[in-house]
C-alpha cells in the first residue's frame, strides 16, 4: 500500500451536477479497487460522508477496498450534521483530529 490519503469532500466528484459526481466517484472507486497499489487511507467529510452510508452506490466497492486493507474514516461531526451516523455502512466514524493526523502522516493527499 502506498502512504496516500484520498479525501472525498462531497457526495461525488467534481463541481456541478451531484448526480454526475456520484457516477464519477463510482467509476473512480471501482477502477481504484482493481489496482494493485492502493491508498492507505480514504477520508470522507462534509457531503462526502454520504458515500459511506446506506443507499450509497459505492458501498460494495468501499467494503471491498476496506477488505483489502484500505482504512476508511468518515467525519463524525459531518455524519451527525446530516443525521446519518446510524446509516453508516463501512469504515469508522472519526474526529477531525483523526483526519488531520492522516493528512500529516500521508506522503500524498488527493482531494476529490
C-alpha positions as CSV (number, residue, x, y, z in Angstrom):
1,X,0.0,0.0,0.0
2,X,1.1,3.5,-0.7
3,X,1.0,6.1,2.0
4,X,-1.6,8.1,0.2
5,X,-4.7,9.7,1.6
6,X,-7.7,10.2,-0.7
7,X,-10.3,12.7,0.6
8,X,-13.9,12.9,-0.6
9,X,-15.2,16.3,0.5
10,X,-18.6,16.0,-1.3
11,X,-21.1,13.4,-2.3
12,X,-19.3,12.5,-5.6
13,X,-16.5,14.1,-7.6
14,X,-16.1,17.4,-9.3
15,X,-18.3,20.5,-9.2
16,X,-21.7,20.9,-10.9
17,X,-24.1,18.0,-11.2
18,X,-24.2,15.9,-8.0
19,X,-25.8,13.1,-10.0
20,X,-22.8,13.1,-12.4
21,X,-20.4,13.5,-9.5
22,X,-21.7,10.2,-7.9
23,X,-21.3,8.4,-11.2
24,X,-17.8,9.7,-11.5
25,X,-17.0,8.6,-7.9
26,X,-18.4,5.2,-8.5
27,X,-16.3,4.8,-11.6
28,X,-13.2,6.1,-9.9
29,X,-13.5,3.9,-6.8
30,X,-14.3,0.8,-9.0
31,X,-11.2,1.4,-11.1
32,X,-9.1,2.1,-7.9
33,X,-10.3,-1.2,-6.3
34,X,-8.8,-3.1,-9.3
35,X,-5.3,-1.6,-8.8
36,X,-2.5,-3.4,-7.1
37,X,-1.2,-0.3,-5.3
38,X,-4.0,1.0,-3.1
39,X,-4.0,4.1,-0.9
40,X,-3.6,3.5,2.8
41,X,-6.5,5.8,3.7
42,X,-9.7,7.3,2.4
43,X,-11.3,10.1,4.4
44,X,-14.8,11.4,4.0
45,X,-16.0,14.8,5.3
46,X,-18.7,17.3,4.6
47,X,-21.1,15.8,2.0
48,X,-18.5,13.1,1.2
49,X,-19.8,11.2,4.3
50,X,-22.9,10.3,2.4
51,X,-20.8,7.9,0.3
52,X,-20.3,5.6,3.3
53,X,-23.9,5.4,4.3
54,X,-26.8,3.2,3.2
55,X,-28.2,3.8,-0.2
56,X,-24.8,4.9,-1.5
57,X,-24.0,3.3,-4.8
58,X,-20.4,2.8,-3.7
59,X,-20.9,0.8,-0.5
60,X,-19.9,-2.5,-2.0
61,X,-16.8,-1.0,-3.6
62,X,-15.8,0.6,-0.3
63,X,-16.4,-2.6,1.5
64,X,-14.1,-4.4,-1.0
65,X,-11.4,-1.7,-0.5
66,X,-11.7,-2.0,3.2
67,X,-11.3,-5.8,3.0
68,X,-8.1,-5.2,1.0
69,X,-6.7,-3.1,3.9
70,X,-7.7,0.4,3.0
71,X,-8.7,2.4,6.1
72,X,-11.9,4.4,5.7
73,X,-12.5,7.3,8.1
74,X,-15.7,9.4,8.0
75,X,-16.1,12.6,9.9
76,X,-18.4,12.0,12.9
77,X,-19.4,15.7,13.1
78,X,-20.4,15.6,9.5
79,X,-22.4,12.4,9.9
80,X,-24.2,13.9,12.8
81,X,-24.8,17.2,10.9
82,X,-26.6,15.3,8.2
83,X,-28.3,13.0,10.7
84,X,-26.9,9.9,9.1
85,X,-24.5,8.5,11.7
86,X,-26.8,5.5,12.2
87,X,-26.8,4.9,8.4
88,X,-23.0,4.4,8.2
89,X,-22.3,1.0,6.5
90,X,-18.5,1.0,6.1
91,X,-15.4,2.4,7.8
92,X,-15.2,4.1,11.1
93,X,-16.5,7.4,12.4
94,X,-13.5,9.6,13.3
95,X,-12.9,13.1,14.6
96,X,-11.5,16.0,12.6
97,X,-8.3,15.4,14.6
98,X,-8.1,11.9,13.2
99,X,-8.4,13.4,9.7
100,X,-5.7,16.0,10.5
101,X,-3.4,13.2,11.7
102,X,-4.0,11.2,8.5
103,X,-3.1,14.3,6.4
104,X,0.1,14.9,8.4
105,X,1.2,11.3,8.1
106,X,0.4,10.8,4.4
107,X,3.1,11.2,1.8
108,X,0.5,12.5,-0.6
109,X,-3.1,13.8,-0.2
110,X,-5.5,13.7,-3.0
111,X,-8.8,15.7,-2.6
112,X,-11.7,14.8,-4.8
